Amino acid sequence: MPKCENRRCPICYPNWREEEAAAKKKAEDDRQDCVDCWRFYQKQAEAIVATEDPITRNRRINAAYANLWLDDRRFQWAGLAAFASKQVGCGLLNAAEMIGKSASDSAANLRKVTSVGPAAWMMAYGTQSAAGAATAEGTAKVYQMLAKGNMSLFLDVWPLHMFYKKFGLERLKRCLPERQALRGSVVWPIADRLLFAESKPEVLLAFQAIDAGNIAEGVALLARHEQINILQPAMYNDPSFALLMRANQFAWALHIPTGSSREIQLTFANQCTVTGANAKNVRFSNQPLANLADPDQRMSFVMRAAQRFDQLLHDPLQKYDVENSLYLIAHPR
C-alpha cells in the first residue's frame, strides 16, 4: 500500500519525529558550515589588508587580485581589478605627495565649492579656485576615500572568488545568503554607508556566467557590482569627494596648473603611466565637465577598459606584455 501524503502520519511514517529532527539538525549544520567557510576567507582577506599604511595595503590588494587571475584565467575581472587597483595606488601616491605641500587657500576654496555647486563655482571663481580646490585638505579627503574604497571592495569581492574557487557554484548558491551572518564580526570600513554582504543579484549571476564559460558577461556583472553596489555608496555618493573629482577633471582637461590634477585613466602596465604609440591605456574623458561620480559615465569608462583588456589578452603578442605586468604586480619588490 502506498504511503499517504501526510509526512507526519504515524502509520505511514512511524519515525517522522526523528527524521524531522535529523533533517533540521542537518540544515543547521549546513548553515553553520557555510558561515564558518565565509569567516575563514573573510579573515584571510583581513590579514592581507592588515596594515595601517594605505599604500602598502594597496600593493597587497593589487597582488592578491593579480594572483587570482594568474591562478585561474576565468577570473578575468580580477586581472582587470589588479590594474584598476594599481591605478588607485597611483592616486594614493600622488595624493600623499600633495598632502606634504602647503596650500593655505584650500579650505576657503572648498567652502566656496560646497556652497555654490560645481557649475556655478567654475563660472564664478574660475581657474584660481579650480587650482586650489584639489589641494591640502581636499587632497587628504581624496587620499582617505581612495584608501577606504580600495579596501572595502577587496573585502567584498576577493572572498567571493576564493569561496567559488574552492567549493564551486552550487555551494556558493546555497551559502551566499549566510554570509550576512558575519555582520558586526568582520572588518567593514563602510558600515555607515552600506551593509556588509548585502544581497545583490549581480554577484550570483556573475559566477553563473563564469561557471558557464561566459567570461565577458561575468566581467560585466562583477564590474557593475563593483561600481554600483560597492563604490557608489562607499565613495561617489559623498558630495565632497565627487566634487573633488570634478575639480581634478576640470583642471586637467583645461590644463590649469594646479600641480595636483591628474588624468583619470587605466593603464595596462605595472607602471602608473605609459607613453608612445602603442601605449596600453584607456582614458576616462577629455571633457572638462565629465563627472566620474556619475555611475553611467563611470560604467562606460569601466566597460571600455574591460573590452580593451579582453582585446589585449587575445592579441598574439600583447597578451605576453599584459601577463608579465600582472606577474610583476603579483610579486611586488
TORKE-240608 format. One line per 4 residues: number of its first residue (from 1); their letters; for each residue x, y, z of C-alpha. Coordinates in pm, 1 decimal. Layout:
TORKE-240608
NUM> A> X,Y,Z  ... $
//
This chain:
TORKE-240608
1> MPKC> 0.0,0.0,0.0  146.3,340.2,-97.2  227.8,585.5,179.1  -1.0,883.0,234.6 $
5> ENRR> 97.9,1242.1,156.9  98.4,1349.6,523.3  465.6,1329.4,622.1  364.5,1327.3,988.3 $
9> CPIC> 126.9,1035.5,963.5  228.2,795.8,1245.6  115.4,493.7,1043.9  286.9,573.8,714.5 $
13> YPNW> 586.1,744.0,877.6  631.6,599.2,1225.9  972.8,769.1,1266.5  866.3,1109.0,1138.7 $
17> REEE> 974.4,1292.6,1454.0  1327.9,1154.2,1446.7  1357.2,1210.1,1071.2  1234.2,1566.5,1102.3 $
21> AAAK> 1475.2,1639.2,1387.7  1763.6,1490.1,1189.4  1675.8,1699.2,883.1  1656.1,2013.5,1097.4 $
25> KKAE> 1995.0,1942.9,1254.7  2148.6,1876.6,912.6  2014.8,2209.6,783.7  2155.3,2389.8,1088.7 $
29> DDRQ> 2490.7,2216.3,1046.5  2499.8,2307.4,675.8  2421.5,2668.5,756.7  2691.8,2684.5,1023.3 $
33> DCVD> 2938.3,2524.2,784.4  2860.7,2797.8,529.6  2916.1,3067.0,791.9  3243.5,2908.6,906.0 $
37> CWRF> 3374.2,2891.5,548.6  3283.8,3253.5,482.5  3455.1,3355.6,804.4  3770.3,3166.2,700.4 $
41> YQKQ> 3804.2,3355.2,371.6  3697.9,3684.8,524.6  3973.7,3655.6,784.3  4223.4,3573.7,509.7 $
45> AEAI> 4119.1,3893.9,331.7  4153.0,4089.6,655.6  4505.1,3953.6,701.7  4600.8,4081.5,355.4 $
49> VATE> 4480.6,4435.7,434.3  4613.2,4436.2,792.4  4842.2,4737.2,771.8  4786.1,5099.8,866.0 $
53> DPIT> 4964.3,5228.6,554.7  4714.9,5259.4,265.2  4990.6,5246.8,2.0  5135.1,4921.0,137.9 $
57> RNRR> 4781.8,4785.1,171.0  4707.6,4879.0,-188.5  5010.3,4685.7,-314.1  4894.5,4378.3,-122.8 $
61> INAA> 4546.5,4412.6,-270.7  4688.8,4451.0,-621.1  4897.7,4137.6,-572.8  4600.5,3937.5,-442.4 $
65> YANL> 4387.0,4032.8,-742.5  4669.1,3955.4,-986.1  4729.7,3616.9,-825.1  4362.2,3529.3,-859.6 $
69> WLDD> 4389.5,3576.4,-1236.0  4728.2,3407.2,-1265.4  4589.0,3102.8,-1081.4  4259.5,3086.0,-1272.6 $
73> RRFQ> 4217.2,3267.3,-1605.6  3838.4,3251.6,-1574.5  3876.0,3529.5,-1316.2  3926.3,3796.1,-1580.2 $
77> WAGL> 3758.8,4059.6,-1364.6  4032.0,4004.0,-1106.1  4303.0,4068.3,-1365.7  4127.1,4390.3,-1465.1 $
81> AAFA> 4084.3,4477.8,-1096.1  4458.3,4435.3,-1039.3  4528.0,4709.5,-1294.6  4243.3,4928.8,-1166.4 $
85> SKQV> 4358.9,4890.6,-806.4  4715.4,4965.3,-914.2  4580.6,5287.5,-1064.7  4417.6,5368.8,-729.8 $
89> GCGL> 4761.8,5322.4,-578.7  4897.6,5578.6,-822.9  4629.2,5817.9,-699.9  4730.3,5747.0,-342.0 $
93> LNAA> 5094.4,5819.9,-422.1  5001.8,6147.5,-591.0  4775.5,6248.5,-303.2  5040.4,6160.2,-44.5 $
97> EMIG> 5288.7,6382.1,-226.6  5043.4,6670.7,-240.7  4946.1,6638.7,125.9  5302.8,6730.1,210.9 $
101> KSAS> 5278.3,7056.2,17.9  5134.4,7378.1,152.1  4800.2,7501.7,20.7  4673.0,7772.0,253.8 $
105> DSAA> 4370.0,7868.0,45.8  4225.3,7517.5,5.6  3978.0,7537.4,292.9  3827.6,7859.7,160.2 $
109> NLRK> 3803.3,7717.5,-189.9  3632.2,7402.0,-71.1  3376.1,7607.6,120.6  3306.0,7804.5,-198.1 $
113> VTSV> 3265.8,7487.3,-399.3  3030.0,7331.6,-146.3  2816.3,7643.0,-116.9  2753.3,7718.4,-484.4 $
117> GPAA> 2783.5,7382.9,-663.8  3034.0,7278.7,-931.8  2894.3,7459.7,-1235.8  2842.9,7794.6,-1061.8 $
121> WMMA> 3176.3,7758.0,-883.6  3362.0,7707.7,-1211.2  3199.9,8017.9,-1359.2  3226.4,8239.4,-1051.8 $
125> YGTQ> 3570.7,8153.3,-920.9  3749.6,8046.1,-1236.7  4086.0,7887.6,-1270.3  4235.5,8013.9,-945.0 $
129> SAAG> 3968.4,7843.4,-737.7  3983.2,7530.3,-951.5  4354.7,7513.0,-893.3  4321.3,7542.0,-517.5 $
133> AATA> 4021.7,7316.3,-463.9  4208.2,6987.8,-501.1  4495.8,7068.6,-264.7  4565.5,7039.8,108.4 $
137> EGTA> 4253.8,6922.1,292.9  4089.0,6831.5,-37.4  4379.4,6605.4,-123.2  4361.8,6449.4,222.1 $
141> KVYQ> 3995.5,6374.1,157.5  4079.9,6209.1,-176.1  4352.0,6002.7,-8.4  4113.9,5885.7,262.7 $
145> MLAK> 3831.9,5797.3,23.9  4054.0,5616.1,-227.0  4202.6,5406.1,51.9  3863.7,5323.5,203.5 $
149> GNMS> 3704.6,5231.1,-128.3  4002.3,5018.2,-232.3  3995.6,4823.4,93.7  3618.1,4781.0,109.0 $
153> LFLD> 3587.4,4648.8,-244.2  3861.5,4394.0,-180.1  3698.2,4274.5,142.4  3376.7,4219.8,-50.5 $
157> VWPL> 3490.7,4059.1,-375.3  3810.9,3865.2,-300.9  3639.8,3620.8,-59.2  3364.5,3561.1,-317.2 $
161> HMFY> 3623.4,3445.7,-569.2  3803.6,3229.5,-315.4  3481.1,3063.6,-200.0  3374.7,2986.0,-556.6 $
165> KKFG> 3722.7,2862.0,-645.8  3723.8,2620.1,-351.5  3362.6,2499.6,-341.1  3206.6,2567.8,-681.6 $
169> LERL> 2885.2,2726.5,-797.9  2624.0,2509.9,-625.3  2768.0,2560.5,-281.3  2813.1,2931.2,-349.5 $
173> KRCL> 2442.4,2948.9,-433.9  2349.0,2766.5,-116.4  2584.8,2956.8,112.1  2572.9,3310.0,-27.2 $
177> PERQ> 2278.9,3425.5,192.1  2462.0,3301.6,503.6  2748.6,3547.2,452.0  2531.9,3812.7,615.2 $
181> ALRG> 2571.8,3629.1,946.8  2923.7,3778.3,967.1  2792.4,4133.3,1003.2  2940.3,4303.2,1305.5 $
185> SVVW> 3220.4,4048.4,1345.3  3436.2,4131.2,1042.1  3624.0,4438.3,919.9  3396.5,4654.6,705.3 $
189> PIAD> 3514.2,5019.1,673.3  3191.8,5146.0,511.7  2937.4,5010.2,761.3  2791.1,5361.3,790.7 $
193> RLLF> 2718.0,5363.6,416.2  2646.1,5003.1,319.7  2556.9,4679.5,496.3  2816.8,4404.7,471.5 $
197> AESK> 2726.3,4125.9,225.5  2407.6,4298.0,115.5  2220.3,4076.2,-128.8  2281.7,4189.1,-486.1 $
201> PEVL> 2173.8,3989.3,-793.8  2489.5,4068.4,-990.9  2706.0,3851.4,-763.7  2541.8,3515.9,-826.7 $
205> LAFQ> 2470.6,3599.1,-1191.0  2840.1,3680.0,-1240.8  2961.8,3347.3,-1106.8  2693.9,3160.7,-1300.2 $
209> AIDA> 2827.8,3327.4,-1615.9  3187.2,3239.9,-1521.6  3087.1,2881.1,-1449.6  2917.3,2859.5,-1790.5 $
213> GNIA> 3229.7,2990.3,-1964.2  3079.8,3330.8,-2045.1  3376.7,3527.7,-1918.2  3280.2,3862.8,-2073.9 $
217> EGVA> 2938.2,3852.3,-1909.2  3098.5,3763.5,-1577.4  3332.5,4062.4,-1606.9  3044.1,4296.8,-1691.4 $
221> LLAR> 2832.9,4178.1,-1397.4  3119.7,4197.7,-1147.5  3211.3,4541.1,-1282.7  2856.9,4656.2,-1219.9 $
225> HEQI> 2861.5,4508.3,-869.7  3196.8,4675.1,-802.9  3099.9,5019.4,-930.1  2729.5,5048.9,-848.6 $
229> NILQ> 2677.5,4827.5,-544.8  3004.1,4896.1,-358.6  3197.5,5200.6,-479.1  2899.3,5424.9,-549.7 $
233> PAMY> 2779.2,5427.4,-187.1  3131.5,5391.8,-48.2  3284.8,5684.7,-237.5  3097.0,5856.3,-513.7 $
237> NDPS> 2781.4,5939.8,-319.1  2999.5,6150.0,-90.7  2939.9,6509.7,-215.0  3285.8,6637.2,-120.2 $
241> FALL> 3468.8,6351.9,-289.4  3252.4,6377.9,-601.6  3324.8,6749.5,-616.0  3697.9,6699.5,-578.6 $
245> MRAN> 3693.9,6450.4,-865.7  3515.3,6708.3,-1080.1  3771.4,6971.2,-983.1  4053.3,6737.3,-1085.6 $
249> QFAW> 3888.1,6660.8,-1419.9  3817.8,7029.7,-1485.2  4173.6,7138.1,-1408.0  4335.1,6854.6,-1603.8 $
253> ALHI> 4118.7,6893.8,-1914.0  4176.0,7270.6,-1929.0  4548.9,7244.0,-1845.5  4512.7,7455.5,-1532.3 $
257> PTGS> 4846.7,7443.4,-1349.7  4730.2,7312.5,-1012.7  5029.7,7091.1,-950.4  4794.0,6815.1,-834.9 $
261> SREI> 4546.2,6736.2,-1112.4  4596.1,6407.8,-1297.5  4430.2,6241.3,-1591.5  4182.8,5968.7,-1493.9 $
265> QLTF> 4288.3,5663.6,-1687.7  4354.3,5292.4,-1657.6  4696.7,5177.6,-1771.7  4752.5,4810.4,-1852.8 $
269> ANQC> 5104.6,4802.9,-1717.2  5265.1,4779.8,-1375.0  5365.2,5147.2,-1405.7  5128.9,5437.4,-1334.2 $
273> TVTG> 5153.1,5578.7,-1686.4  5290.5,5471.2,-2022.8  5361.0,5675.4,-2333.6  5413.2,5609.6,-2700.6 $
277> ANAK> 5211.5,5496.4,-2999.6  5148.9,5150.9,-2851.0  5051.6,5270.8,-2503.1  4807.6,5033.4,-2338.2 $
281> NVRF> 4565.3,5260.6,-2159.1  4203.9,5376.9,-2156.0  4105.8,5735.4,-2078.6  3800.9,5837.0,-1880.5 $
285> SNQP> 3728.2,6157.4,-2074.8  3894.6,6468.5,-2214.3  3587.4,6682.0,-2139.0  3628.9,6933.3,-1852.5 $
289> LANL> 3277.7,6875.7,-1716.0  3290.6,6494.7,-1728.4  3177.3,6355.8,-1396.0  3340.3,6040.7,-1258.2 $
293> ADPD> 3078.8,6022.6,-981.7  2804.0,5975.0,-1240.6  2751.3,5597.3,-1245.8  2662.9,5590.2,-1615.7 $
297> QRMS> 2975.5,5782.4,-1718.8  3191.7,5572.0,-1491.9  3042.6,5242.3,-1609.4  3104.4,5344.1,-1969.6 $
301> FVMR> 3471.0,5401.7,-1881.0  3495.9,5070.6,-1694.6  3337.3,4871.1,-1976.3  3568.6,5029.6,-2234.5 $
305> AAQR> 3857.5,4926.3,-2009.9  3715.7,4573.2,-1980.7  3686.5,4542.9,-2357.9  4039.0,4674.5,-2407.5 $
309> FDQL> 4172.7,4426.6,-2150.4  3998.0,4141.3,-2329.1  4142.7,4254.3,-2662.5  4493.3,4264.4,-2516.3 $
313> LHDP> 4452.6,3915.7,-2370.6  4361.2,3782.4,-2714.4  4636.7,3963.8,-2901.7  4909.3,3715.0,-3002.2 $
317> LQKY> 5189.4,3945.5,-2885.2  5047.3,4198.7,-2641.7  4899.6,3931.0,-2418.3  5251.4,3848.7,-2301.9 $
321> DVEN> 5314.8,4210.5,-2200.3  4991.3,4213.1,-2001.2  5068.0,3881.6,-1833.9  5416.9,3999.0,-1745.4 $
325> SLYL> 5276.6,4318.4,-1593.7  5031.4,4116.8,-1385.3  5313.0,3888.9,-1273.0  5510.1,4194.1,-1157.7 $
329> IAHP> 5203.8,4330.1,-977.1  5155.0,3991.7,-811.8  5515.0,3987.7,-688.7  5596.5,4345.1,-578.4 $
333> R> 5952.4,4412.5,-473.5 $
//
